[in-house]
Amino acid sequence: MSQPEIPSKTPAVLELEPGTYWWCACGRSKTQPWCDGSHAGTTFEPMEYTVSEKKRVALCNCKHTGTAPLCDGNHRNLP
């Protein structure tokens, strides 16, 4: 499996409204942290993320989290 691109080593802290979102897993999207279809032709697929009530979240932007799509702090271990 190929490695995702790292668009940022800081999480995207957002206040999300209830709904379904598509988190970019490849790191290529121009609309981080959301998918814009840039994964086409790669082994990556976006991850569906559903929010049932309004809440503040920290979404991974380094694409190396173990708790996708949420940030687990793993960006601190990247070179």
Biopython code that builds the backbone (N, CA, C, O; Angstrom):
import numpy as np
from Bio.PDB.StructureBuilder import StructureBuilder

atoms = [
    (1, "MET", "N", (0.839, -1.186, 0.000)),
    (1, "MET", "CA", (0.000, 0.000, 0.000)),
    (1, "MET", "C", (0.877, 1.238, 0.000)),
    (1, "MET", "O", (1.876, 1.290, 0.717)),
    (2, "SER", "N", (0.522, 2.220, -0.781)),
    (2, "SER", "CA", (1.285, 3.456, -0.837)),
    (2, "SER", "C", (0.978, 4.334, 0.374)),
    (2, "SER", "O", (-0.014, 4.128, 1.074)),
    (3, "GLN", "N", (1.830, 5.292, 0.599)),
    (3, "GLN", "CA", (1.665, 6.204, 1.724)),
    (3, "GLN", "C", (0.861, 7.430, 1.296)),
    (3, "GLN", "O", (1.013, 7.900, 0.169)),
    (4, "PRO", "N", (0.003, 7.957, 2.184)),
    (4, "PRO", "CA", (-0.739, 9.162, 1.845)),
    (4, "PRO", "C", (0.173, 10.389, 1.880)),
    (4, "PRO", "O", (1.205, 10.387, 2.552)),
    (5, "GLU", "N", (-0.209, 11.415, 1.163)),
    (5, "GLU", "CA", (0.488, 12.691, 1.251)),
    (5, "GLU", "C", (0.148, 13.319, 2.599)),
    (5, "GLU", "O", (-0.881, 12.995, 3.192)),
    (6, "ILE", "N", (1.009, 14.215, 3.086)),
    (6, "ILE", "CA", (0.793, 14.883, 4.371)),
    (6, "ILE", "C", (0.529, 16.364, 4.104)),
    (6, "ILE", "O", (1.472, 17.147, 3.992)),
    (7, "PRO", "N", (-0.741, 16.756, 4.002)),
    (7, "PRO", "CA", (-1.036, 18.158, 3.705)),
    (7, "PRO", "C", (-0.736, 19.098, 4.875)),
    (7, "PRO", "O", (-0.486, 20.286, 4.667)),
    (8, "SER", "N", (-0.760, 18.571, 6.104)),
    (8, "SER", "CA", (-0.507, 19.402, 7.283)),
    (8, "SER", "C", (-0.181, 18.500, 8.470)),
    (8, "SER", "O", (-0.694, 17.385, 8.575)),
    (9, "LYS", "N", (0.668, 18.988, 9.355)),
    (9, "LYS", "CA", (0.996, 18.233, 10.572)),
    (9, "LYS", "C", (0.250, 18.788, 11.781)),
    (9, "LYS", "O", (0.672, 18.606, 12.923)),
    (10, "THR", "N", (-0.855, 19.462, 11.518)),
    (10, "THR", "CA", (-1.740, 19.918, 12.583)),
    (10, "THR", "C", (-3.165, 19.482, 12.228)),
    (10, "THR", "O", (-3.526, 19.449, 11.052)),
    (11, "PRO", "N", (-3.972, 19.148, 13.234)),
    (11, "PRO", "CA", (-5.342, 18.718, 12.943)),
    (11, "PRO", "C", (-6.217, 19.880, 12.495)),
    (11, "PRO", "O", (-5.911, 21.044, 12.754)),
    (12, "ALA", "N", (-7.299, 19.544, 11.825)),
    (12, "ALA", "CA", (-8.322, 20.524, 11.461)),
    (12, "ALA", "C", (-9.355, 20.515, 12.584)),
    (12, "ALA", "O", (-10.119, 19.559, 12.718)),
    (13, "VAL", "N", (-9.381, 21.550, 13.371)),
    (13, "VAL", "CA", (-10.336, 21.641, 14.481)),
    (13, "VAL", "C", (-11.558, 22.394, 13.956)),
    (13, "VAL", "O", (-11.483, 23.574, 13.614)),
    (14, "LEU", "N", (-12.685, 21.678, 13.903)),
    (14, "LEU", "CA", (-13.894, 22.208, 13.284)),
    (14, "LEU", "C", (-15.119, 21.980, 14.159)),
    (14, "LEU", "O", (-15.183, 21.016, 14.922)),
    (15, "GLU", "N", (-16.082, 22.872, 14.038)),
    (15, "GLU", "CA", (-17.395, 22.717, 14.661)),
    (15, "GLU", "C", (-18.308, 22.184, 13.569)),
    (15, "GLU", "O", (-18.638, 22.905, 12.627)),
    (16, "LEU", "N", (-18.720, 20.922, 13.689)),
    (16, "LEU", "CA", (-19.522, 20.290, 12.643)),
    (16, "LEU", "C", (-20.992, 20.215, 13.022)),
    (16, "LEU", "O", (-21.351, 19.943, 14.167)),
    (17, "GLU", "N", (-21.813, 20.461, 12.040)),
    (17, "GLU", "CA", (-23.261, 20.314, 12.171)),
    (17, "GLU", "C", (-23.603, 18.848, 11.911)),
    (17, "GLU", "O", (-22.818, 18.144, 11.276)),
    (18, "PRO", "N", (-24.751, 18.375, 12.383)),
    (18, "PRO", "CA", (-25.150, 16.999, 12.091)),
    (18, "PRO", "C", (-25.180, 16.756, 10.582)),
    (18, "PRO", "O", (-25.630, 17.605, 9.813)),
    (19, "GLY", "N", (-24.704, 15.604, 10.182)),
    (19, "GLY", "CA", (-24.693, 15.258, 8.761)),
    (19, "GLY", "C", (-23.623, 14.237, 8.457)),
    (19, "GLY", "O", (-22.944, 13.739, 9.356)),
    (20, "THR", "N", (-23.480, 13.931, 7.191)),
    (20, "THR", "CA", (-22.486, 12.974, 6.724)),
    (20, "THR", "C", (-21.411, 13.716, 5.954)),
    (20, "THR", "O", (-21.704, 14.542, 5.090)),
    (21, "TYR", "N", (-20.176, 13.413, 6.275)),
    (21, "TYR", "CA", (-19.013, 14.050, 5.670)),
    (21, "TYR", "C", (-18.105, 12.969, 5.094)),
    (21, "TYR", "O", (-18.177, 11.812, 5.509)),
    (22, "TRP", "N", (-17.256, 13.338, 4.145)),
    (22, "TRP", "CA", (-16.300, 12.405, 3.535)),
    (22, "TRP", "C", (-14.897, 12.937, 3.776)),
    (22, "TRP", "O", (-14.477, 13.924, 3.173)),
    (23, "TRP", "N", (-14.174, 12.257, 4.677)),
    (23, "TRP", "CA", (-12.820, 12.642, 5.070)),
    (23, "TRP", "C", (-11.815, 12.130, 4.046)),
    (23, "TRP", "O", (-11.865, 10.964, 3.653)),
    (24, "CYS", "N", (-10.916, 12.985, 3.618)),
    (24, "CYS", "CA", (-9.865, 12.624, 2.664)),
    (24, "CYS", "C", (-8.829, 11.752, 3.358)),
    (24, "CYS", "O", (-8.288, 12.141, 4.393)),
    (25, "ALA", "N", (-8.545, 10.580, 2.801)),
    (25, "ALA", "CA", (-7.546, 9.669, 3.358)),
    (25, "ALA", "C", (-6.230, 9.702, 2.583)),
    (25, "ALA", "O", (-5.201, 9.249, 3.085)),
    (26, "CYS", "N", (-6.261, 10.239, 1.356)),
    (26, "CYS", "CA", (-5.068, 10.217, 0.506)),
    (26, "CYS", "C", (-4.148, 11.417, 0.721)),
    (26, "CYS", "O", (-2.954, 11.344, 0.431)),
    (27, "GLY", "N", (-4.697, 12.516, 1.227)),
    (27, "GLY", "CA", (-3.909, 13.722, 1.442)),
    (27, "GLY", "C", (-3.795, 14.616, 0.220)),
    (27, "GLY", "O", (-3.142, 15.657, 0.288)),
    (28, "ARG", "N", (-4.409, 14.243, -0.895)),
    (28, "ARG", "CA", (-4.308, 15.017, -2.140)),
    (28, "ARG", "C", (-5.375, 16.099, -2.303)),
    (28, "ARG", "O", (-5.198, 17.022, -3.099)),
    (29, "SER", "N", (-6.461, 15.998, -1.572)),
    (29, "SER", "CA", (-7.594, 16.909, -1.738)),
    (29, "SER", "C", (-7.195, 18.367, -1.524)),
    (29, "SER", "O", (-6.402, 18.685, -0.638)),
    (30, "LYS", "N", (-7.754, 19.232, -2.339)),
    (30, "LYS", "CA", (-7.540, 20.682, -2.194)),
    (30, "LYS", "C", (-8.505, 21.279, -1.178)),
    (30, "LYS", "O", (-8.404, 22.458, -0.839)),
    (31, "THR", "N", (-9.449, 20.457, -0.689)),
    (31, "THR", "CA", (-10.457, 20.927, 0.270)),
    (31, "THR", "C", (-10.298, 20.207, 1.606)),
    (31, "THR", "O", (-11.291, 19.814, 2.217)),
    (32, "GLN", "N", (-9.059, 20.032, 2.065)),
    (32, "GLN", "CA", (-8.775, 19.339, 3.329)),
    (32, "GLN", "C", (-9.615, 19.900, 4.468)),
    (32, "GLN", "O", (-9.815, 21.111, 4.549)),
    (33, "PRO", "N", (-10.108, 19.034, 5.346)),
    (33, "PRO", "CA", (-9.875, 17.601, 5.434)),
    (33, "PRO", "C", (-10.858, 16.774, 4.607)),
    (33, "PRO", "O", (-10.900, 15.550, 4.735)),
    (34, "TRP", "N", (-11.641, 17.432, 3.766)),
    (34, "TRP", "CA", (-12.697, 16.739, 3.017)),
    (34, "TRP", "C", (-12.217, 16.263, 1.656)),
    (34, "TRP", "O", (-11.327, 16.864, 1.055)),
    (35, "CYS", "N", (-12.807, 15.192, 1.180)),
    (35, "CYS", "CA", (-12.480, 14.602, -0.114)),
    (35, "CYS", "C", (-13.012, 15.470, -1.254)),
    (35, "CYS", "O", (-14.130, 15.981, -1.191)),
    (36, "ASP", "N", (-12.196, 15.628, -2.293)),
    (36, "ASP", "CA", (-12.642, 16.309, -3.508)),
    (36, "ASP", "C", (-12.492, 15.408, -4.734)),
    (36, "ASP", "O", (-12.601, 15.872, -5.869)),
    (37, "GLY", "N", (-12.241, 14.112, -4.496)),
    (37, "GLY", "CA", (-12.102, 13.159, -5.588)),
    (37, "GLY", "C", (-10.682, 12.989, -6.101)),
    (37, "GLY", "O", (-10.457, 12.246, -7.056)),
    (38, "SER", "N", (-9.718, 13.666, -5.483)),
    (38, "SER", "CA", (-8.326, 13.600, -5.938)),
    (38, "SER", "C", (-7.694, 12.226, -5.744)),
    (38, "SER", "O", (-6.598, 11.982, -6.249)),
    (39, "HIS", "N", (-8.348, 11.339, -5.036)),
    (39, "HIS", "CA", (-7.819, 9.987, -4.815)),
    (39, "HIS", "C", (-7.961, 9.100, -6.051)),
    (39, "HIS", "O", (-7.410, 8.000, -6.084)),
    (40, "ALA", "N", (-8.680, 9.554, -7.050)),
    (40, "ALA", "CA", (-8.901, 8.747, -8.255)),
    (40, "ALA", "C", (-7.571, 8.241, -8.805)),
    (40, "ALA", "O", (-6.631, 9.014, -8.986)),
    (41, "GLY", "N", (-7.503, 6.949, -9.066)),
    (41, "GLY", "CA", (-6.291, 6.342, -9.588)),
    (41, "GLY", "C", (-5.308, 5.897, -8.518)),
    (41, "GLY", "O", (-4.227, 5.404, -8.839)),
    (42, "THR", "N", (-5.675, 6.065, -7.239)),
    (42, "THR", "CA", (-4.825, 5.622, -6.137)),
    (42, "THR", "C", (-5.488, 4.438, -5.439)),
    (42, "THR", "O", (-6.579, 4.015, -5.822)),
    (43, "THR", "N", (-4.829, 3.914, -4.425)),
    (43, "THR", "CA", (-5.415, 2.834, -3.629)),
    (43, "THR", "C", (-6.264, 3.361, -2.487)),
    (43, "THR", "O", (-6.822, 2.576, -1.721)),
    (44, "PHE", "N", (-6.369, 4.668, -2.359)),
    (44, "PHE", "CA", (-7.089, 5.287, -1.241)),
    (44, "PHE", "C", (-8.553, 5.532, -1.572)),
    (44, "PHE", "O", (-8.924, 5.751, -2.725)),
    (45, "GLU", "N", (-9.372, 5.489, -0.528)),
    (45, "GLU", "CA", (-10.796, 5.815, -0.614)),
    (45, "GLU", "C", (-11.122, 6.767, 0.521)),
    (45, "GLU", "O", (-10.541, 6.644, 1.599)),
    (46, "PRO", "N", (-12.036, 7.718, 0.316)),
    (46, "PRO", "CA", (-12.427, 8.596, 1.412)),
    (46, "PRO", "C", (-13.189, 7.814, 2.481)),
    (46, "PRO", "O", (-13.750, 6.753, 2.207)),
    (47, "MET", "N", (-13.201, 8.347, 3.693)),
    (47, "MET", "CA", (-13.893, 7.697, 4.799)),
    (47, "MET", "C", (-15.159, 8.486, 5.137)),
    (47, "MET", "O", (-15.122, 9.703, 5.319)),
    (48, "GLU", "N", (-16.267, 7.771, 5.216)),
    (48, "GLU", "CA", (-17.523, 8.387, 5.612)),
    (48, "GLU", "C", (-17.475, 8.674, 7.109)),
    (48, "GLU", "O", (-17.079, 7.820, 7.902)),
    (49, "TYR", "N", (-17.884, 9.891, 7.488)),
    (49, "TYR", "CA", (-17.904, 10.297, 8.892)),
    (49, "TYR", "C", (-19.250, 10.954, 9.156)),
    (49, "TYR", "O", (-19.580, 11.974, 8.553)),
    (50, "THR", "N", (-20.023, 10.363, 10.061)),
    (50, "THR", "CA", (-21.362, 10.863, 10.365)),
    (50, "THR", "C", (-21.382, 11.496, 11.746)),
    (50, "THR", "O", (-20.876, 10.930, 12.715)),
    (51, "VAL", "N", (-21.978, 12.682, 11.818)),
    (51, "VAL", "CA", (-22.113, 13.431, 13.066)),
    (51, "VAL", "C", (-23.605, 13.484, 13.383)),
    (51, "VAL", "O", (-24.400, 13.927, 12.554)),
    (52, "SER", "N", (-23.991, 13.035, 14.577)),
    (52, "SER", "CA", (-25.409, 12.996, 14.934)),
    (52, "SER", "C", (-25.876, 14.257, 15.649)),
    (52, "SER", "O", (-27.067, 14.568, 15.654)),
    (53, "GLU", "N", (-24.944, 14.978, 16.247)),
    (53, "GLU", "CA", (-25.285, 16.247, 16.895)),
    (53, "GLU", "C", (-24.113, 17.205, 16.732)),
    (53, "GLU", "O", (-22.970, 16.777, 16.569)),
    (54, "LYS", "N", (-24.395, 18.482, 16.775)),
    (54, "LYS", "CA", (-23.344, 19.483, 16.586)),
    (54, "LYS", "C", (-22.230, 19.254, 17.603)),
    (54, "LYS", "O", (-22.481, 19.113, 18.800)),
    (55, "LYS", "N", (-20.978, 19.219, 17.097)),
    (55, "LYS", "CA", (-19.852, 19.033, 18.017)),
    (55, "LYS", "C", (-18.558, 19.537, 17.392)),
    (55, "LYS", "O", (-18.436, 19.689, 16.177)),
    (56, "ARG", "N", (-17.602, 19.789, 18.275)),
    (56, "ARG", "CA", (-16.267, 20.235, 17.883)),
    (56, "ARG", "C", (-15.373, 19.002, 17.798)),
    (56, "ARG", "O", (-15.335, 18.192, 18.723)),
    (57, "VAL", "N", (-14.653, 18.865, 16.681)),
    (57, "VAL", "CA", (-13.790, 17.706, 16.465)),
    (57, "VAL", "C", (-12.424, 18.161, 15.955)),
    (57, "VAL", "O", (-12.284, 19.243, 15.386)),
    (58, "ALA", "N", (-11.430, 17.318, 16.170)),
    (58, "ALA", "CA", (-10.092, 17.523, 15.615)),
    (58, "ALA", "C", (-9.868, 16.407, 14.601)),
    (58, "ALA", "O", (-9.635, 15.256, 14.971)),
    (59, "LEU", "N", (-9.939, 16.756, 13.328)),
    (59, "LEU", "CA", (-9.785, 15.780, 12.257)),
    (59, "LEU", "C", (-8.331, 15.721, 11.806)),
    (59, "LEU", "O", (-7.660, 16.747, 11.696)),
    (60, "CYS", "N", (-7.863, 14.523, 11.551)),
    (60, "CYS", "CA", (-6.473, 14.296, 11.150)),
    (60, "CYS", "C", (-6.191, 14.922, 9.791)),
    (60, "CYS", "O", (-6.940, 14.722, 8.834)),
    (61, "ASN", "N", (-5.106, 15.680, 9.717)),
    (61, "ASN", "CA", (-4.645, 16.240, 8.452)),
    (61, "ASN", "C", (-3.324, 15.633, 8.007)),
    (61, "ASN", "O", (-2.880, 15.891, 6.888)),
    (62, "CYS", "N", (-2.682, 14.827, 8.860)),
    (62, "CYS", "CA", (-1.419, 14.195, 8.460)),
    (62, "CYS", "C", (-1.676, 12.859, 7.775)),
    (62, "CYS", "O", (-0.792, 12.316, 7.111)),
    (63, "LYS", "N", (-2.885, 12.329, 7.937)),
    (63, "LYS", "CA", (-3.333, 11.070, 7.315)),
    (63, "LYS", "C", (-2.619, 9.841, 7.865)),
    (63, "LYS", "O", (-2.611, 8.798, 7.212)),
    (64, "HIS", "N", (-2.021, 9.938, 9.047)),
    (64, "HIS", "CA", (-1.328, 8.816, 9.665)),
    (64, "HIS", "C", (-1.933, 8.443, 11.031)),
    (64, "HIS", "O", (-1.296, 7.738, 11.814)),
    (65, "THR", "N", (-3.128, 8.899, 11.313)),
    (65, "THR", "CA", (-3.793, 8.598, 12.577)),
    (65, "THR", "C", (-4.201, 7.129, 12.660)),
    (65, "THR", "O", (-4.435, 6.483, 11.639)),
    (66, "GLY", "N", (-4.281, 6.622, 13.849)),
    (66, "GLY", "CA", (-4.786, 5.272, 14.074)),
    (66, "GLY", "C", (-6.257, 5.280, 14.419)),
    (66, "GLY", "O", (-6.861, 4.224, 14.607)),
    (67, "THR", "N", (-6.846, 6.481, 14.506)),
    (67, "THR", "CA", (-8.248, 6.631, 14.880)),
    (67, "THR", "C", (-9.010, 7.449, 13.839)),
    (67, "THR", "O", (-9.821, 8.309, 14.182)),
    (68, "ALA", "N", (-8.740, 7.172, 12.578)),
    (68, "ALA", "CA", (-9.335, 7.937, 11.468)),
    (68, "ALA", "C", (-10.851, 8.030, 11.587)),
    (68, "ALA", "O", (-11.512, 7.047, 11.922)),
    (69, "PRO", "N", (-11.396, 9.197, 11.315)),
    (69, "PRO", "CA", (-10.758, 10.393, 10.801)),
    (69, "PRO", "C", (-10.255, 11.346, 11.889)),
    (69, "PRO", "O", (-9.774, 12.437, 11.586)),
    (70, "LEU", "N", (-10.366, 10.936, 13.142)),
    (70, "LEU", "CA", (-9.989, 11.825, 14.236)),
    (70, "LEU", "C", (-8.483, 11.805, 14.488)),
    (70, "LEU", "O", (-7.830, 10.774, 14.326)),
    (71, "CYS", "N", (-7.953, 12.931, 14.878)),
    (71, "CYS", "CA", (-6.533, 13.058, 15.187)),
    (71, "CYS", "C", (-6.209, 12.294, 16.466)),
    (71, "CYS", "O", (-6.940, 12.380, 17.453)),
    (72, "ASP", "N", (-5.102, 11.543, 16.441)),
    (72, "ASP", "CA", (-4.629, 10.847, 17.644)),
    (72, "ASP", "C", (-3.269, 11.363, 18.093)),
    (72, "ASP", "O", (-2.645, 10.784, 18.983)),
    (73, "GLY", "N", (-2.807, 12.453, 17.480)),
    (73, "GLY", "CA", (-1.528, 13.049, 17.875)),
    (73, "GLY", "C", (-0.336, 12.428, 17.176)),
    (73, "GLY", "O", (0.802, 12.809, 17.452)),
    (74, "ASN", "N", (-0.566, 11.483, 16.279)),
    (74, "ASN", "CA", (0.542, 10.804, 15.608)),
    (74, "ASN", "C", (1.378, 11.746, 14.730)),
    (74, "ASN", "O", (2.508, 11.412, 14.375)),
    (75, "HIS", "N", (0.836, 12.913, 14.379)),
    (75, "HIS", "CA", (1.593, 13.870, 13.569)),
    (75, "HIS", "C", (2.892, 14.308, 14.273)),
    (75, "HIS", "O", (3.846, 14.736, 13.623)),
    (76, "ARG", "N", (2.911, 14.195, 15.582)),
    (76, "ARG", "CA", (4.118, 14.570, 16.338)),
    (76, "ARG", "C", (5.258, 13.580, 16.117)),
    (76, "ARG", "O", (6.411, 13.904, 16.398)),
    (77, "ASN", "N", (4.958, 12.378, 15.618)),
    (77, "ASN", "CA", (5.965, 11.349, 15.393)),
    (77, "ASN", "C", (6.480, 11.330, 13.953)),
    (77, "ASN", "O", (7.372, 10.546, 13.630)),
    (78, "LEU", "N", (5.936, 12.176, 13.093)),
    (78, "LEU", "CA", (6.350, 12.190, 11.700)),
    (78, "LEU", "C", (7.584, 13.057, 11.499)),
    (78, "LEU", "O", (7.775, 14.046, 12.207)),
    (79, "PRO", "N", (8.425, 12.687, 10.533)),
    (79, "PRO", "CA", (9.630, 13.500, 10.272)),
    (79, "PRO", "C", (9.283, 14.873, 9.730)),
    (79, "PRO", "O", (10.177, 15.675, 9.460)),
]
sb = StructureBuilder()
sb.init_structure("model")
sb.init_model(0)
sb.init_chain("A")
sb.init_seg("    ")
for serial, (resi, resn, name, xyz) in enumerate(atoms, 1):
    if name == "N":
        sb.init_residue(resn, " ", resi, " ")
    sb.init_atom(name, np.array(xyz, "f"), 0.0, 1.0, " ", f" {name:<3s}", serial, name[0])
structure = sb.get_structure()
